[in-house]
Amino acid sequence: MKNATLKKHYIFFIQGELPKAEAHLVQSTNAANGAANLGYSTVLVYLNKKLEAINPVNLTLPFRPRKAPEEIIKYYNLQDKLKVAPLPMPWPIDHLKSKFTNSNTIAAKYYFPVHIFPQTKLVHSRNWNLIKTAIKNGIPAIYEHHHHEDKQFEPEIVKSPFFKLAITVVDTIRESMIKNGMPSEKVITLHNGFNRSFMIRQPEKVAAWREKLLINGRSQLVVYAGALQKFKGIDVLIDVAAQMPNVQFACAGGKSTEVAHYQQLAKEKQVDNIIFLGYVLHEQLASLLQAADILAHPHCSGKAATFTSPLKLFDYLASGNPIVATEIPSLKEFKNTPAIAAWCEPDNPTKFAECLQQILVTRPRKVEGYADIIEYVQQFSWENRAAKILSYVDESLHPQIIS
């Protein structure tokens, strides 16, 4: 009975360090944040390879849920209900190539069974190794899986009563998961969400963005936020900007090497109306999206278009600004909704430019955003997503409510 009362936390695990500018980390941190905002005792567990990891207290008591550091709060725009527990991974972990010095092994074989599972009501992770360990230790588990993989799911894991749910974001991945052995009744398709702070209007910060970005007499701004990779349509967007010299384009996101690559590509193509801002903290991203006349969602055709997670789509929608998107399979269900102002075929800069020109005329910028878009996106909050997930789990297995 005493052990049962200890089990209270909803544990989200990330096999990596924070903060970093990667989409899967944005997704995982915001999913945990959404559950915490519902009042559940939620702890985000991640790896700590910094110098303080060798602190004897951290090594002796590695699981000490605490308030998230300010750096992580600002990086991912988190609220204050979410607790974190960075797991110490001092040298030689992940420096010497061995099963015994692998952070994945140490987390799953030592930290979780000894220090974390005794206080865990429910585990939620993309890390399959941890999910298997949870199941073997009798801990109810939820698995997030957002990409195609050829590996088969172990029957003894996915058919276990402790394996509660698998979640993906598009039907094509759900189908491949079922083909690879996941029971159809245990896997659902569920969209990502938007951070509720993105709904707060920020007129002063919006004005500052427009003053900074609208240069050389331009008065209209097209914004892209997301990864800077070719399949995401960034090369196409540069060609689009070349066809619209009187409109300013701004791209937020990407690693420094990717930013440098695209800055050079734009220079080589003599396109001077596109700016690459690099990674923008989520604390600042909301106002950037609100500052746009149009938000661009380009994407190339190909395999990635069948499963790419429309993570940025919901943050876009929360701004209330019109979106011009490439017509790809993972967005098809939004065809007959207020979500997208205009659709155009992939891999075609001319068609995308025509769509942008049309929407600049038919849906001029509104400082307060478009009401139909803002109303539509309400259903996609991270809090609603968390509530939907937990509706598939027996209430007796829900984490403790702390507020």
Number of C-alpha atoms within 10 A of each C-alpha: 5 6 8 11 11 13 19 21 24 25 26 24 25 21 17 16 15 20 16 15 19 15 14 15 18 17 19 20 23 24 23 28 28 28 26 26 19 18 15 22 23 30 29 25 25 20 21 18 21 12 11 14 19 15 12 11 10 16 16 10 12 20 21 15 16 13 14 20 10 11 12 16 19 16 19 23 24 24 18 13 21 25 21 23 22 25 24 27 24 20 14 14 18 16 11 11 10 12 12 14 17 16 23 19 15 16 23 18 15 12 18 21 16 12 15 19 21 18 18 23 23 24 25 24 22 20 16 13 15 24 26 19 19 25 20 16 14 13 24 23 25 25 22 19 19 18 18 16 11 9 9 12 17 12 11 12 17 22 15 13 13 19 23 23 22 25 20 22 22 22 16 16 21 24 15 15 24 16 14 15 15 22 16 13 10 16 22 18 16 15 17 23 27 28 23 18 15 24 19 12 18 17 14 9 16 20 15 13 18 17 12 9 20 17 13 11 9 13 14 20 22 22 23 25 24 21 22 24 15 13 19 19 23 21 20 22 25 24 19 22 23 21 16 18 14 15 23 24 27 22 23 21 22 22 16 13 11 16 21 13 13 21 18 12 14 20 12 9 11 11 19 16 22 25 19 20 15 22 21 18 18 19 16 17 20 25 23 25 26 33 30 29 26 28 29 25 25 26 26 21 17 11 11 17 19 18 22 20 21 16 18 18 23 22 25 30 30 30 26 30 29 28 27 23 24 27 21 22 17 18 19 10 9 11 13 8 11 18 23 21 21 19 19 20 17 20 18 18 22 17 16 28 20 16 18 28 14 14 18 18 9 10 14 15 21 15 17 14 19 19 11 13 22 20 13 15 22 17 14 20 21 26 23 16 20 20 13 12 17 17 11 12 16 9 9 8 15 18 22 17 13 12 10
